[in-house]
């Protein structure tokens, strides 16, 4: 039976996404040569990208579970359930489904992830985190949950 959302948990995860995304944005502003010249940039980016993805998926899992939207089989299906249930737009769902798979790549195939790959993600996909948090805050407002943030 569906139950109410824990808006505080969701806000806490949004805060984590924002912290990580802000740190990633500073790295994304470096030139490719600057980013690659310091191996710490890669380590910091990998860490914050993984944390932001984990927080995004935590939010999705929480909403799916509390609202009884289905049983996700994997991380990608969390995103799918959010889209099919109108929590995020379907077009955005399609755009970010790769994030779920990338979380697995960072955790399970970490040895295959390189600095150039991470840099390209920072340059091309970082805005998806802000879009996601905006859609989630809109959803909280529609649900009548406290979404002041």
C-alpha positions in Angstrom: 0.0 0.0 0.0 1.5 3.4 -1.0 2.6 5.7 1.8 3.7 9.2 2.1 7.0 10.6 0.9 9.8 11.5 3.2 10.3 15.1 1.9 13.3 15.6 4.3 15.1 12.5 2.9 14.4 13.7 -0.7 15.7 17.3 0.2 18.8 15.8 1.8 19.5 13.8 -1.4 18.9 16.9 -3.5 21.4 18.8 -1.4 23.9 16.1 -2.0 23.3 16.2 -5.7 23.7 20.0 -5.7 27.0 19.8 -3.7 28.4 17.3 -6.0 27.1 19.0 -9.1 28.7 22.3 -8.0 32.0 20.6 -7.5 31.7 18.9 -10.8 30.8 22.2 -12.5 34.1 23.7 -11.3 36.0 20.8 -12.9 33.9 21.1 -16.1 35.1 24.7 -16.5 38.7 23.5 -16.9 40.1 23.0 -20.3 40.5 19.3 -21.2 44.3 19.8 -21.0 44.0 21.3 -17.5 41.6 18.5 -16.3 43.9 15.8 -17.6 47.1 17.3 -16.3 46.1 16.7 -12.7 45.1 13.2 -11.8 43.3 14.4 -8.7 40.8 16.1 -11.0 39.8 12.7 -12.3 39.5 11.2 -8.8 37.4 14.1 -7.5 35.2 14.0 -10.5 34.6 10.3 -10.3 33.8 10.6 -6.6 31.3 13.4 -7.0 29.7 11.9 -10.1 29.2 8.6 -8.3 27.7 10.4 -5.2 25.3 12.5 -7.4 24.2 9.4 -9.2 23.6 7.5 -6.0 21.6 10.3 -4.6 19.5 10.6 -7.8 18.8 6.9 -7.7 18.0 7.0 -3.9 15.4 9.7 -4.6 13.9 7.6 -7.4 13.8 4.4 -5.3 12.2 6.2 -2.5 9.4 7.7 -4.7 8.8 4.4 -6.5 8.6 2.5 -3.2 6.5 4.9 -1.2 4.1 5.6 -4.1 3.7 1.9 -5.0 4.8 2.5 -8.6 6.2 -0.9 -9.2 9.2 -3.0 -8.5 12.3 -1.8 -10.3 14.4 -4.6 -11.6 17.5 -2.5 -11.9 18.6 1.1 -11.8 17.4 1.9 -15.3 13.9 0.7 -14.4 13.8 3.3 -11.5 14.1 6.0 -14.1 11.6 4.3 -16.4 9.0 4.2 -13.6 9.5 7.8 -12.7 8.9 8.7 -16.4 5.9 6.4 -16.9 4.3 7.8 -13.8 4.7 11.5 -14.7 7.2 12.3 -12.1 9.7 13.3 -14.8 8.9 14.0 -18.4 9.1 11.0 -20.7 11.6 12.8 -23.0 13.8 13.5 -20.0 13.4 9.9 -18.9 14.9 8.8 -22.2 17.6 11.3 -21.9 18.9 10.2 -18.5 18.3 6.4 -18.5 22.0 6.1 -19.3 22.8 7.6 -15.9 21.6 4.5 -14.2 23.9 2.3 -16.3 26.8 4.7 -15.8 26.4 4.3 -12.0 27.0 0.6 -12.5 30.0 1.4 -14.7 31.5 3.6 -12.0 31.0 1.0 -9.3 31.6 -2.3 -11.1 33.8 -1.5 -14.1 35.7 1.4 -12.5 39.0 0.1 -14.0 37.6 0.8 -17.5 36.6 4.4 -16.7 39.1 6.9 -17.8 39.7 10.6 -17.3 38.7 11.7 -20.8 35.4 9.8 -20.5 34.7 11.5 -17.2 35.6 14.9 -18.6 33.3 14.5 -21.5 30.4 13.6 -19.2 31.1 16.7 -17.2 31.0 18.8 -20.3 27.9 17.2 -21.9 25.7 15.8 -19.2 26.1 17.8 -16.0 23.0 19.9 -16.5 20.8 16.7 -16.2 21.3 16.8 -12.4 19.7 20.3 -12.2 16.9 19.3 -14.4 16.2 16.1 -12.4 16.2 18.0 -9.1 13.8 20.6 -10.5 11.4 17.9 -11.7 11.5 16.2 -8.3 10.8 19.5 -6.5 7.9 20.2 -8.8 6.6 16.7 -8.1 6.9 17.3 -4.3 4.9 20.5 -4.7 2.2 18.7 -6.7 2.0 16.1 -4.0 1.7 18.7 -1.3 5.0 17.8 0.3 7.1 20.5 1.8 9.5 21.3 -1.1 10.9 24.6 0.1 14.5 24.4 -0.9 
